[in-house]
């Protein structure tokens, strides 16, 4: 009777019992490759380390049109890599880009479009090499520019951040690589607040260095170096820990 009830639940839910082990979950995902139009790639490694690629053909075509160098009429939009989501025990790395073929009526700006998304259970260098290698082979072209967007849950300079950055540079070796100024600013503000215990007034003063008139929009490399040195000196006066984080 218990076995019969289990089969009924599986038929209704379309998947194994929720109490199934990891191997059952992996087999279920592999089955979705044949049955679900959004599940397009599964990369399986040791200890059931799994990467699941989620996207549609339309997303790949739009990404290729916007970001790739060999596309006629392409304006070389930035390919953004955003590792900001934790979905229970797994991470999600999302790819986004700006579609300059579309303009909003009210703001006259182009929208940010969601590209492929990858679910994975580790944030190491090898995992990101597999993700970016698959993305490059799927797009089958040269990406002009990439931008890395790091939220406060990835500390700048950490092993995880270095692995993500190195994998992106190694796979997209012919692209121009940038870091998102907003995410960098948010990261250092979070570090000042939660790691160094800085006051709100001091945080506001230092974070102003990253405003539109600050460090990230310096007119040339000389001005950037001068502002960076001044900012580093301010960080040093507050805390050696903060100065090391900035460097």
BELUR-V437300 format. One record per helix or strand of 3 or more residues. SS is the DSSP state (hx for helix, st for strand). FROM is the first residue (numbers start at 1). LEN is the number of residues. Records with the same first field share a line. If there is no record, write none. Layout:
BEGIN
SS=FROM-LEN / FROM-LEN
END
This chain:
BEGIN
hx=2-12 / 22-14 / 46-3 / 57-11 / 125-15 / 159-13 / 181-14 / 200-11 / 215-3 / 221-18 / 240-7
st=39-6 / 50-5 / 78-10 / 90-9 / 112-9 / 145-6 / 176-4
END
